[in-house]
C-alpha cells in the first residue's frame, strides 16, 4: 500500500537514500532540505521549522503517514543543537495534526551512537526543557573551548534527542494518538559528511577508536534507510521509544553485555 512520507535532510546522505528507497517502493515522498527538494526550509530556526512543516503538510493534502527526520550536522558549533535537537522535535510536533489524520501514522528520527559519548548535562537538560536560548548559551560556551570540547555539542544534541523520543513516545500526544515514535542510532556511515574524515589513516583511526564496529565495519546509508523505513511502516505496531543502535556492534562493544543492572 502506498504511503505519504515527509523526509528531512532529503537532499543528501541518509535522507537522500531513504527518499530514493521509498520512491522505488512506490511511496510518495515530500523532501525537506535547504534546497533541491520539494520544501526548502531552514530547520535551524523556529520560524523555519514551523513554515517547513506547514508547507510539507499542505503538499501532503493534510494527511501524512510517516515522518523520517534525517537532517543533522556534526560540527562543533552552537547551531548543531538548533538543527539536531530543536530542528527535529519542533518539526515533528508541528506535524502531529497531519500524522493523526493518517490511518497508520509513524515517525522515526536519526540519533547517533554518539549518545554513548561524554555529554554536557546542562545542555541536554536545556534541550529537554525546550529552552533553545539557554541551550545555545551552553553550546556557545563549549564551542569556545575548541573542537575537542565542542564535539560534546553533537553528542549532547543526540543524547537529548534519544531521551526526547523515549519520553514523548509514551505520551498522550504520541502513544495516545497511536503513533509509534522511535530513533535509529548509526555507527560510522559513509556519507559526504564523513568522507573527508575517513579519507586519511589518521582520521579513520580516530573515528574507529570512538566508534568500534566489529560487524562489517563502516556502513552504508542504505543500512539506516531500510531500518527507518520499517519503523515508519504499517508493520511496526508496537516498537516505541527505542533508540535502535544499528552500528556494527559499537554499542555492545562500549557498554558491554549488561545494560539491565540498573534495576537490580
C-alpha positions, -999 to 999 in steps of 0.1 A, spaced: 0 0 0 14 34 -10 20 58 18 29 95 20 62 104 38 80 136 48 118 132 49 141 159 62 177 161 51 164 146 18 189 162 -5 219 142 7 233 114 28 209 91 47 179 114 38 186 111 1 190 73 3 158 70 24 139 91 -1 151 72 -31 143 38 -15 108 49 -5 100 62 -40 113 29 -55 88 11 -33 60 32 -47 55 57 -19 51 95 -22 79 115 -6 80 152 3 116 161 8 126 189 32 161 205 30 178 238 24 174 234 -13 169 210 -42 138 192 -29 100 198 -26 102 221 5 131 244 11 134 252 47 159 261 74 154 238 104 179 257 125 153 284 133 119 282 150 101 300 121 119 279 95 107 246 112 71 257 115 70 271 80 86 239 65 62 217 84 32 237 72 44 236 36 51 199 37 18 191 53 0 212 27 17 193 -1 6 161 15 -30 172 15 -31 174 53 -25 136 57 10 123 65 16 86 71 52 88 81 78 114 91 115 105 89 139 131 103 174 127 89 186 163 88 215 170 111 251 182 113 281 172 133 301 204 135 314 216 169 293 248 168 262 260 187 240 257 156 243 219 159 219 219 189 194 240 169 194 216 140 199 183 156 175 187 185 151 215 180 151 211 143 137 176 148 115 179 179 97 211 169 93 199 133 78 166 144 55 182 169 42 207 143 33 177 121 12 159 147 -21 170 133 -12 157 98 0 124 113 -32 120 133 -52 122 101 -35 90 89 -48 55 95 -13 43 104 9 72 114 46 66 122 77 87 130 114 80 133 144 101 137 182 97 132 201 98 165 236 85 168 258 61 188 274 94 199 247 93 226 271 69 243 299 95 243 305 122 270 279 149 270 272 182 288 243 176 312 234 213 313 230 213 275 210 181 275 186 194 302 182 228 284 171 210 253 147 187 271 132 218 288 125 232 253 147 262 261 166 268 229 180 302 241 196 286 271 208 256 250 226 279 226 243 297 255 256 263 268 266 253 233 285 285 226 305 280 258 315 245 247 324 257 212 346 285 226 368 258 241 378 243 208 367 214 186 376 186 211 353 201 237 329 214 211 322 179 199 301 175 231 275 197 214 269 170 189 268 142 214 246 162 237 222 170 209 218 133 200 216 122 237 189 148 242 171 136 210 171 100 221 158 110 255 131 131 240 120 102 218 119 79 248 99 104 269 74 115 242 68 81 227 47 71 256 29 104 260 -8 111 251 4 131 221 22 102 205 12 68 220 -22 82 228 -26 91 192 -15 56 180 18 69 166 50 48 171 79 71 177 115 58 175 151 66 168 179 49 149 215 54 161 240 47 133 277 40 137 301 54 111 281 58 80 298 65 47 283 98 35 295 131 22 296 143 58 321 117 69 342 111 37 368 138 44 374 124 80 377 89 67 399 98 38 432 97 58 446 68 80 447 92 110 411 103 106 399 67 102 419 56 132 404 84 153 369 75 142 373 38 148 386 44 184 354 63 192 331 41 171 344 5 172 324 -16 146 334 -53 148 305 -63 125 311 -54 88 330 -22 97 317 12 83 282 11 70 263 24 40 234 48 43 212 21 29 216 1 62 200 30 81 174 38 54 160 3 55 155 4 93 139 38 92 115 27 66 105 -4 86 100 17 118 77 40 98 58 13 80 24 0 90 41 -33 101 55 -15 131 27 -16 156 44 -18 190 80 -7 188 80 26 206 105 49 224 135 29 212 169 41 200 180 12 179 218 10 176 224 0 140 261 5 145 281 -26 136 283 -36 173 296 -3 186 270 0 214 277 -36 225 314 -30 225 313 2 245 286 -8 270 292 -45 273 267 -72 279 248 -59 309 226 -29 303 199 -42 327 217 -40 361 201 -6 368 171 -24 380 188 -50 402 
